[in-house]
Amino acid sequence: MNDERRIILGIDPGSRITGFGVIAVVGRKNHYIASGCIRLPDKDVGAKCKMIYSALQELIGVHQPTEAAIEQIFMHENAGGALKLGQARGAAITALAMGDVSVAEYTARQVKQAVVGYGAAAKTQVQSMVQLLLQLSGKPQADAADALAIAICHAHFRQPLGTRMKAGRVSL
């Protein structure tokens, strides 16, 4: 059994709220470290990007992640919304790159499939499974839960081939 410890920072980028979640992976077991939200004020895009960058640089300094994962952008009905998400993602990816942290990207469907077992799961199902998988005393805030789910997804996909457990469908 591999007891190498990995620290994964999961990021759920947003133009108003960017969620983050930090887990430690030892062998095949995930352990909760921290999670929360970077709440962005109604300011210009430059100020928001600077705030995301600075907050993530601080998190990287505190938790020293060995790798990170971020949600990919899905195409919105509103192209402006996709652009704003792209700006938040860009600030986050730049902070990770400047901290020499490798980053992987996953679609929302991949994350939900890995955590819940169903790619079209509701946010409440993701929250409940994150709470269960990380043995948390309560449900994390939705954006923080999404970020933790992204980190869990990355931990699942980054396991050595042959040690992955098959994901089954879970109903909540």
Backbone as numpy.savetxt, mean C-alpha at the origin, in Angstrom:
# Nx Ny Nz CAx CAy CAz Cx Cy Cz
13.14 -23.07 6.36 12.30 -21.88 6.36 13.18 -20.63 6.36
12.82 -19.67 5.56 13.58 -18.43 5.43 13.11 -17.43 6.48
13.99 -17.03 7.39 13.62 -16.07 8.43 14.14 -14.67 8.14
14.46 -14.40 6.88 14.89 -13.06 6.48 13.76 -12.08 6.73
14.08 -10.95 7.33 13.07 -9.93 7.66 13.06 -8.87 6.57
11.88 -8.65 6.01 11.70 -7.60 5.01 10.70 -6.59 5.57
10.95 -5.33 5.31 10.02 -4.26 5.70 9.43 -3.71 4.40
8.10 -3.76 4.30 7.42 -3.30 3.09 6.56 -2.09 3.42
6.72 -1.04 2.63 5.90 0.17 2.73 4.90 0.13 1.58
3.61 0.08 1.92 2.56 0.12 0.92 1.99 1.53 0.84
1.70 1.99 -0.38 1.20 3.35 -0.57 -0.04 3.32 -1.44
-1.10 3.97 -0.95 -2.33 4.17 -1.71 -2.40 5.66 -2.03
-1.92 6.06 -3.21 -1.83 7.49 -3.52 -3.19 8.13 -3.75
-3.31 9.37 -3.33 -4.53 10.12 -3.54 -4.22 11.60 -3.56
-5.09 12.37 -4.20 -4.85 13.82 -4.28 -5.38 14.56 -3.05
-6.20 13.88 -2.24 -6.68 14.48 -0.98 -6.18 13.72 0.24
-6.10 12.39 0.10 -5.59 11.53 1.17 -4.69 10.48 0.54
-3.47 10.36 1.03 -2.56 9.29 0.62 -2.38 8.38 1.82
-2.78 7.12 1.64 -2.65 6.14 2.72 -1.28 5.48 2.68
-0.80 5.09 3.87 0.45 4.34 3.94 0.30 3.21 4.95
1.03 2.14 4.71 1.03 1.00 5.61 2.39 0.34 5.60
2.88 -0.01 6.76 4.19 -0.63 6.89 4.02 -1.98 7.57
4.55 -3.03 6.93 4.52 -4.36 7.53 5.92 -4.95 7.51
6.15 -5.88 8.42 7.37 -6.67 8.41 6.98 -8.07 7.97
7.82 -8.67 7.15 7.58 -10.03 6.68 8.75 -10.88 7.15
8.42 -11.90 7.93 9.42 -12.85 8.40 8.94 -14.22 7.96
9.70 -14.84 7.07 9.25 -16.09 6.48 7.99 -15.81 5.67
6.89 -16.50 6.03 5.62 -16.28 5.35 4.63 -15.53 6.22
5.08 -14.97 7.32 4.20 -14.28 8.28 4.35 -12.77 8.16
3.21 -12.09 8.07 3.19 -10.63 8.00 2.89 -10.05 9.38
3.62 -9.01 9.75 3.44 -8.35 11.05 3.20 -6.86 10.83
2.18 -6.33 11.48 1.85 -4.92 11.40 2.91 -4.08 12.10
3.33 -3.00 11.46 4.25 -2.04 12.08 3.55 -0.70 12.27
3.02 -0.13 11.19 2.40 1.20 11.28 1.50 1.43 10.07
0.58 2.37 10.23 -0.25 2.79 9.10 -0.85 4.15 9.43
-1.35 4.80 8.39 -1.98 6.09 8.60 -2.27 6.77 7.28
-2.57 8.04 7.38 -2.95 8.81 6.21 -2.21 10.14 6.20
-1.83 10.53 5.01 -1.28 11.86 4.78 -2.44 12.67 4.23
-2.97 13.56 5.04 -4.14 14.36 4.63 -3.63 15.65 3.99
-4.05 15.86 2.75 -3.53 16.97 1.97 -4.51 18.13 1.97
-4.02 19.34 2.22 -4.90 20.52 2.23 -5.32 20.90 0.81
-6.34 21.71 0.74 -6.79 22.22 -0.57 -5.85 23.33 -1.01
-4.69 22.93 -1.48 -3.69 23.89 -1.96 -3.32 23.52 -3.38
-2.37 24.24 -3.93 -1.94 23.96 -5.29 -1.22 22.62 -5.35
-1.12 22.09 -6.55 -0.55 20.76 -6.76 0.89 20.66 -6.26
1.66 21.71 -6.43 3.05 21.69 -5.96 3.15 21.49 -4.46
2.30 22.18 -3.71 2.30 22.05 -2.25 1.88 20.64 -1.84
0.91 20.07 -2.54 0.45 18.71 -2.22 1.56 17.69 -2.50
2.21 17.82 -3.65 3.29 16.90 -4.00 4.45 17.01 -3.00
4.77 18.22 -2.60 5.84 18.44 -1.62 5.48 17.78 -0.29
4.22 17.88 0.10 3.78 17.30 1.37 3.85 15.77 1.32
3.43 15.17 0.20 3.52 13.70 0.05 4.98 13.28 0.09
5.81 13.97 -0.67 7.24 13.65 -0.73 7.88 13.74 0.67
7.64 14.83 1.36 8.25 15.04 2.68 7.77 14.00 3.70
6.48 13.73 3.70 5.93 12.76 4.66 6.50 11.36 4.39
6.61 10.98 3.13 7.15 9.66 2.81 8.64 9.58 3.10
9.37 10.66 2.87 10.79 10.68 3.22 10.96 10.46 4.73
10.10 11.08 5.53 10.14 10.89 6.98 9.83 9.44 7.35
8.79 8.86 6.72 8.44 7.45 6.98 9.58 6.51 6.61
10.23 6.79 5.49 11.36 5.97 5.05 12.49 6.06 6.08
12.74 7.25 6.59 13.78 7.43 7.61 13.46 6.68 8.90
12.23 6.69 9.30 11.82 6.04 10.56 11.79 4.52 10.42
11.16 4.00 9.35 10.90 2.56 9.24 11.91 1.79 8.40
12.74 2.49 7.63 13.78 1.86 6.82 13.25 0.68 5.98
12.23 0.93 5.13 11.70 -0.18 4.33 12.75 -0.73 3.36
12.69 -2.04 3.16 13.59 -2.69 2.21 12.98 -2.70 0.82
11.65 -2.51 0.74 10.95 -2.45 -0.54 9.61 -1.76 -0.34
9.00 -1.37 -1.45 7.73 -0.67 -1.37 6.82 -1.12 -2.51
5.54 -0.86 -2.34 4.54 -1.17 -3.36 3.54 -0.03 -3.41
3.06 0.26 -4.61 2.12 1.36 -4.81 1.04 0.91 -5.77
-0.14 1.47 -5.60 -1.24 1.11 -6.49 -1.10 1.82 -7.82
-1.36 1.07 -8.89 -1.36 1.66 -10.23 -2.61 2.50 -10.42
-2.53 3.42 -11.34 -3.69 4.26 -11.67 -4.62 3.47 -12.57
-5.90 3.54 -12.26 -6.89 2.98 -13.18 -7.54 4.17 -13.87
-8.03 3.96 -15.06 -8.58 5.08 -15.83 -9.93 5.50 -15.27
-10.00 6.71 -14.83 -11.24 7.29 -14.33 -12.12 7.73 -15.50
-13.39 7.93 -15.20 -14.27 8.57 -16.17 -13.80 10.01 -16.37
-13.19 10.56 -15.34 -12.71 11.93 -15.33 -11.19 11.92 -15.53
-10.73 12.38 -16.67 -9.29 12.39 -16.96 -8.54 13.27 -15.97
-9.18 14.34 -15.48 -8.54 15.22 -14.49 -8.24 14.47 -13.20
-9.13 13.57 -12.80 -8.90 12.76 -11.60 -7.70 11.85 -11.77
-7.56 11.25 -12.94 -6.41 10.39 -13.22 -5.11 11.19 -13.19
-5.15 12.41 -13.71 -3.96 13.26 -13.70 -3.55 13.61 -12.27
-4.53 13.94 -11.42 -4.23 14.27 -10.03 -3.63 13.06 -9.30
-4.19 11.87 -9.56 -3.61 10.67 -8.95 -2.20 10.44 -9.46
-1.97 10.71 -10.74 -0.64 10.56 -11.30 0.38 11.48 -10.64
-0.05 12.69 -10.30 0.84 13.62 -9.62 1.19 13.11 -8.22
0.20 12.59 -7.51 0.45 12.03 -6.17 1.37 10.82 -6.26
1.13 9.96 -7.23 1.99 8.79 -7.44 3.42 9.22 -7.76
3.55 10.24 -8.61 4.88 10.73 -8.98 5.66 11.23 -7.78
4.99 11.97 -6.90 5.65 12.47 -5.68 6.07 11.30 -4.80
5.19 10.30 -4.67 5.50 9.13 -3.83 6.66 8.32 -4.41
6.61 8.06 -5.70 7.67 7.28 -6.35 9.01 8.01 -6.27
8.99 9.32 -6.41 10.22 10.11 -6.29 10.79 10.00 -4.88
9.93 10.07 -3.86 10.41 9.93 -2.48 11.05 8.56 -2.27
10.43 7.52 -2.81 10.98 6.16 -2.69 12.31 6.06 -3.42
12.38 6.60 -4.63 13.62 6.54 -5.41 14.74 7.28 -4.69
14.43 8.46 -4.14 15.44 9.23 -3.42 15.89 8.53 -2.14
15.03 7.67 -1.60 15.39 6.88 -0.41 15.99 5.53 -0.76
16.27 5.31 -2.06 16.84 4.04 -2.55 15.99 2.83 -2.19
14.67 2.99 -2.27 13.74 1.90 -1.98 13.13 1.45 -3.30
13.27 0.17 -3.62 12.68 -0.34 -4.85 11.16 -0.36 -4.70
10.47 -0.13 -5.81 9.01 -0.04 -5.75 8.39 -0.93 -6.82
7.32 -1.62 -6.44 6.54 -2.44 -7.36 5.14 -1.84 -7.46
4.48 -2.11 -8.56 3.14 -1.57 -8.78 2.14 -2.71 -8.93
0.94 -2.51 -8.38 -0.13 -3.50 -8.48 -1.44 -2.79 -8.78
-2.28 -3.45 -9.56 -3.61 -2.90 -9.83 -4.49 -3.13 -8.62
-5.56 -2.36 -8.52 -6.51 -2.54 -7.42 -7.07 -3.96 -7.45
-7.32 -4.49 -8.62 -7.85 -5.85 -8.76 -6.86 -6.89 -8.22
-5.57 -6.72 -8.52 -4.55 -7.64 -8.01 -4.50 -7.61 -6.48
-4.58 -6.40 -5.92 -4.52 -6.24 -4.46 -5.71 -6.93 -3.81
-6.90 -6.66 -4.33 -8.11 -7.27 -3.76 -8.09 -8.78 -3.90
-7.62 -9.28 -5.02 -7.52 -10.72 -5.24 -6.57 -11.35 -4.23
-5.42 -10.71 -4.00 -4.42 -11.25 -3.08 -4.89 -11.23 -1.63
-5.63 -10.20 -1.25 -6.01 -10.03 0.16 -7.36 -10.66 0.48
-8.34 -10.47 -0.40 -9.70 -10.95 -0.14 -10.00 -12.25 -0.88
-9.32 -12.44 -2.01 -9.61 -13.61 -2.83 -10.62 -13.33 -3.91
-10.99 -12.06 -4.05 -11.98 -11.65 -5.04 -11.59 -10.28 -5.56
-11.32 -10.17 -6.85 -10.79 -8.95 -7.44 -11.73 -7.76 -7.47
-13.01 -7.98 -7.21 -13.97 -6.87 -7.20 -14.53 -6.65 -5.80
-13.75 -7.00 -4.79 -14.18 -6.87 -3.40 -14.45 -5.42 -3.03
-15.36 -5.21 -2.09 -15.69 -3.88 -1.59 -14.61 -3.41 -0.61
-14.52 -2.10 -0.43 -13.54 -1.53 0.51 -13.71 -2.10 1.92
-14.95 -2.31 2.34 -15.19 -2.84 3.69 -14.65 -4.26 3.82
-14.69 -5.05 2.73 -14.13 -6.40 2.76 -12.60 -6.33 2.88
-12.00 -5.39 2.18 -10.54 -5.21 2.27 -10.17 -4.83 3.70
-10.89 -3.88 4.28 -10.63 -3.47 5.67 -10.72 -4.66 6.62
-11.77 -5.46 6.49 -11.97 -6.61 7.38 -10.86 -7.63 7.23
-10.44 -7.91 5.99 -9.39 -8.90 5.78 -8.03 -8.39 6.26
-7.76 -7.12 6.07 -6.51 -6.54 6.59 -6.50 -6.67 8.11
-7.61 -6.34 8.74 -7.71 -6.47 10.20 -7.45 -7.91 10.62
-8.04 -8.87 9.93 -7.88 -10.28 10.26 -6.46 -10.76 10.00
-5.92 -10.46 8.81 -4.60 -10.96 8.44 -3.48 -10.40 9.31
-3.63 -9.15 9.74 -2.59 -8.53 10.56 -2.93 -8.55 12.05
-4.04 -9.21 12.39 -4.48 -9.35 13.78 -4.57 -8.01 14.49
-5.25 -7.06 13.85 -5.42 -5.73 14.42 -6.64 -5.73 15.34
-6.64 -4.88 16.36 -7.76 -4.82 17.31 -8.99 -4.15 16.71
-8.81 -3.35 15.67 -9.94 -2.69 15.01 -9.66 -2.51 13.53
-10.70 -2.10 12.80 -10.53 -1.87 11.38 -9.73 -0.59 11.16
-8.70 -0.67 10.30 -7.96 0.56 9.99 -8.80 1.48 9.10
-8.49 2.75 9.09 -9.16 3.72 8.23 -9.03 3.21 6.79
-10.00 3.51 5.93 -10.07 2.93 4.58 -8.80 3.12 3.76
-8.23 4.33 3.72 -7.03 4.57 2.92 -5.81 3.87 3.50
-5.72 3.81 4.82 -4.63 3.08 5.47 -4.79 1.58 5.23
-6.02 1.07 5.27 -6.28 -0.34 5.00 -5.87 -0.70 3.57
-6.19 0.20 2.63 -5.79 -0.04 1.24 -4.28 -0.11 1.11
-3.57 0.77 1.80 -2.11 0.77 1.75 -1.53 -0.50 2.38
-2.11 -0.93 3.50 -1.67 -2.18 4.12 -1.96 -3.36 3.19
-3.10 -3.33 2.50 -3.44 -4.39 1.56 -2.43 -4.43 0.41
-1.99 -3.27 -0.05 -0.98 -3.21 -1.12 0.32 -3.85 -0.62
0.71 -3.56 0.62 1.92 -4.16 1.19 1.76 -5.68 1.32
0.59 -6.13 1.77 0.33 -7.58 1.90 0.38 -8.25 0.53
-0.21 -7.61 -0.47 -0.19 -8.12 -1.84 1.26 -8.29 -2.30
2.07 -7.29 -2.06 3.48 -7.35 -2.46 4.19 -8.49 -1.74
3.92 -8.64 -0.45 4.53 -9.73 0.32 4.15 -11.08 -0.29
2.91 -11.21 -0.72 2.42 -12.45 -1.32 3.12 -12.73 -2.65
3.18 -11.72 -3.51 3.78 -11.92 -4.83 5.29 -12.04 -4.79
5.92 -11.52 -3.76 7.38 -11.55 -3.67 7.91 -12.78 -2.95
7.04 -13.68 -2.51 7.50 -14.91 -1.87 8.20 -15.77 -2.92
9.21 -16.53 -2.50 9.89 -17.42 -3.44 8.89 -18.40 -4.06
9.08 -18.67 -5.35 8.21 -19.60 -6.05 8.19 -20.94 -5.32
7.04 -21.54 -5.20 6.92 -22.82 -4.52 6.49 -22.69 -3.07
6.57 -21.47 -2.50 6.13 -21.29 -1.12 4.83 -20.51 -1.04
4.33 -20.05 -2.19 3.08 -19.30 -2.20 1.91 -20.19 -1.87
1.01 -19.66 -1.09 -0.22 -20.39 -0.80 -1.25 -19.96 -1.82
-2.09 -20.88 -2.24 -3.14 -20.54 -3.18 -4.20 -19.71 -2.49
-4.61 -18.64 -3.14 -5.64 -17.78 -2.58 -7.00 -18.39 -2.88
-7.81 -18.48 -1.85 -9.18 -18.97 -2.04 -10.14 -17.82 -1.92
-11.35 -18.04 -2.33 -12.38 -17.00 -2.25 -12.86 -16.92 -0.80
-12.92 -15.71 -0.28 -13.37 -15.49 1.08 -14.59 -14.61 1.03
-15.64 -15.00 1.71 -16.85 -14.18 1.77 -16.95 -13.57 3.15
-17.22 -12.29 3.19 -17.38 -11.61 4.48 -18.81 -11.13 4.62
